[in-house]
């Protein structure tokens, strides 16, 4: 994904978390906010060291980034996904279903988008 879609600064992530706009399930937490200063969506991912060694953490992040690529998000939104320890046992399709539910709860997807097509 292009750099314009990433949130890298710790202070920006902290601001997202302080807004307290969040949805979650037993596998993931999604923090989000609307930001009118940007023209496209931006995101960040977090996986704790408790999740496992680096190759396990990188695997879940790669899967999440691949899932995020398939969606058509509303502009001007930023979100931050935190993977919980229980997500370790999920397959790719189960991760996609859980993330899809969170995006729908948070109303981050554009209307009429083809996000579920393969």
C-alpha positions as CSV (number, residue, x, y, z in Angstrom):
1,X,0.0,0.0,0.0
2,X,1.1,3.5,-0.6
3,X,2.6,5.7,2.1
4,X,-0.3,8.1,2.0
5,X,-2.6,5.4,3.4
6,X,-0.5,4.7,6.5
7,X,-0.4,6.3,9.9
8,X,3.1,6.0,11.3
9,X,3.4,8.7,14.0
10,X,2.7,7.6,17.5
11,X,1.0,10.8,18.4
12,X,-1.5,10.3,15.6
13,X,-2.3,6.8,16.9
14,X,-2.7,8.2,20.4
15,X,-5.2,10.8,19.2
16,X,-7.2,8.1,17.5
17,X,-7.3,6.1,20.7
18,X,-8.3,9.1,22.8
19,X,-11.4,9.8,20.6
20,X,-12.9,6.6,22.0
21,X,-14.8,5.8,18.8
22,X,-14.3,2.1,18.8
23,X,-15.9,-1.2,17.9
24,X,-14.5,-4.6,18.6
25,X,-14.9,-8.3,19.1
26,X,-12.9,-11.0,20.8
27,X,-10.3,-11.0,18.1
28,X,-9.8,-7.3,17.0
29,X,-10.4,-3.8,18.2
30,X,-11.0,-1.0,15.7
31,X,-10.4,2.7,16.6
32,X,-11.6,5.2,14.0
33,X,-12.3,8.9,13.5
34,X,-13.2,11.2,10.7
35,X,-10.5,13.7,9.7
36,X,-11.4,16.4,7.2
37,X,-7.7,17.4,6.7
38,X,-7.0,14.3,4.6
39,X,-8.5,13.3,1.2
40,X,-8.3,9.6,1.6
41,X,-8.5,6.9,4.3
42,X,-5.5,6.1,6.5
43,X,-4.8,3.2,8.7
44,X,-2.4,1.6,11.2
45,X,-2.0,-1.9,12.6
46,X,-0.8,-3.1,15.9
47,X,0.1,-6.6,17.1
48,X,1.5,-7.1,20.6
49,X,4.7,-9.1,21.2
50,X,2.6,-11.4,23.4
51,X,1.0,-12.6,20.1
52,X,4.2,-14.5,19.2
53,X,7.5,-14.3,17.5
54,X,8.1,-11.8,14.7
55,X,7.1,-14.2,11.9
56,X,3.6,-14.7,13.5
57,X,3.1,-11.0,14.0
58,X,4.2,-10.3,10.5
59,X,1.8,-12.9,9.1
60,X,-1.3,-11.4,10.7
61,X,-0.2,-7.9,9.6
62,X,0.2,-9.1,6.0
63,X,-3.2,-10.7,6.1
64,X,-4.8,-7.6,7.5
65,X,-3.2,-5.4,4.9
66,X,-4.3,-7.7,2.1
67,X,-7.9,-7.6,3.5
68,X,-7.8,-3.8,3.8
69,X,-6.8,-3.6,0.1
70,X,-10.0,-5.2,-1.0
71,X,-12.4,-2.6,0.5
72,X,-13.6,0.7,-0.8
73,X,-13.5,3.0,2.3
74,X,-15.1,6.4,2.7
75,X,-12.7,9.3,2.3
76,X,-11.5,11.3,5.3
77,X,-11.4,8.4,7.7
78,X,-8.6,7.1,9.8
79,X,-8.6,3.8,11.6
80,X,-6.3,1.7,13.8
81,X,-6.7,-2.1,14.2
82,X,-5.3,-3.9,17.2
83,X,-5.1,-7.7,16.9
84,X,-5.8,-9.6,20.2
85,X,-4.1,-12.8,21.2
86,X,-7.1,-15.0,20.3
87,X,-6.8,-14.0,16.6
88,X,-3.8,-16.3,16.4
89,X,-6.0,-19.3,15.7
90,X,-8.0,-17.7,12.9
91,X,-7.7,-18.6,9.2
92,X,-7.6,-15.9,6.5
93,X,-11.3,-16.2,5.8
94,X,-12.2,-16.0,9.5
95,X,-10.1,-12.9,9.8
96,X,-11.8,-11.4,6.8
97,X,-15.3,-12.1,8.2
98,X,-14.4,-10.5,11.6
99,X,-12.8,-7.4,10.0
100,X,-15.8,-7.1,7.6
101,X,-18.1,-7.0,10.6
102,X,-16.1,-4.3,12.4
103,X,-16.0,-2.1,9.3
104,X,-19.8,-2.4,8.8
105,X,-20.4,-1.6,12.5
106,X,-18.2,1.5,12.3
107,X,-19.8,2.5,9.0
108,X,-16.5,3.0,7.2
109,X,-17.4,1.5,3.9
110,X,-18.9,3.4,0.9
111,X,-22.4,2.6,0.0
112,X,-22.8,0.1,-2.9
113,X,-19.2,-0.9,-2.8
114,X,-18.2,-4.3,-4.0
115,X,-16.1,-5.2,-1.0
116,X,-17.3,-8.8,-0.8
117,X,-16.5,-9.8,-4.4
118,X,-13.5,-12.1,-4.9
